[in-house]
Amino acid sequence: MLMNKYKLIIYWSQDDDCFLVEVPELAGCMAEGKTYTEAVLNAEKIIAEWLETAQMQGRSIPEPRGRLMTA
């Protein structure tokens, strides 16, 4: 399954009082949680739902790109 290979960007949101997780390779795919671990677990569920929905709608599913390269 591809979901564990997608890049996660995890950060604390003072405004939301929780951790937010963005999955940049999957448009609009985000999750939250009161703890870091809860946020990651929620992200795994959301990724699975995102992939399932894309497949059902016949949309292409991006391959995980791996490590960000910076200058």
KAWOSUL-V92726 format. One record per residue. RES is the residue in one letter. SS is DSSP state (2 for helix, 1 for strand, 0 for the rest). PHI is phi in degrees with one decimal (* if undefined). Layout:
BEGIN
res=(RES	RES)
ss=(SS	SS)
phi=(PHI	PHI)
END
This chain:
BEGIN
res=(M	L	M	N	K	Y	K	L	I	I	Y	W	S	Q	D	D	D	C	F	L	V	E	V	P	E	L	A	G	C	M	A	E	G	K	T	Y	T	E	A	V	L	N	A	E	K	I	I	A	E	W	L	E	T	A	Q	M	Q	G	R	S	I	P	E	P	R	G	R	L	M	T	A)
ss=(0	0	2	2	2	0	0	0	1	1	1	1	1	0	0	0	0	1	1	1	1	1	0	0	0	0	0	0	0	1	1	1	1	0	0	2	2	2	2	2	2	2	2	2	2	2	2	2	2	2	2	2	2	2	2	2	0	0	0	0	0	0	0	0	0	0	0	0	0	0	0)
phi=(*	-79.4	-56.8	-77.4	-100.8	-79.6	-70.6	-115.8	-109.9	-118.0	-152.3	-83.8	-108.8	-62.5	-62.6	-93.5	57.6	-162.4	-83.1	-111.8	-125.8	-111.2	-116.7	-61.8	-79.4	-117.9	-50.6	77.8	-85.9	-143.6	-146.5	-145.6	-169.1	-69.8	-120.0	-57.1	-63.2	-61.3	-63.0	-66.5	-61.7	-63.6	-62.7	-61.2	-65.3	-65.6	-60.7	-60.1	-65.8	-60.3	-64.5	-63.1	-63.0	-59.7	-64.7	-63.5	-89.6	74.2	-81.9	-73.3	-109.9	-65.1	-76.8	-59.4	-90.0	85.5	-64.0	-71.5	-104.1	-119.5	-83.5)
END
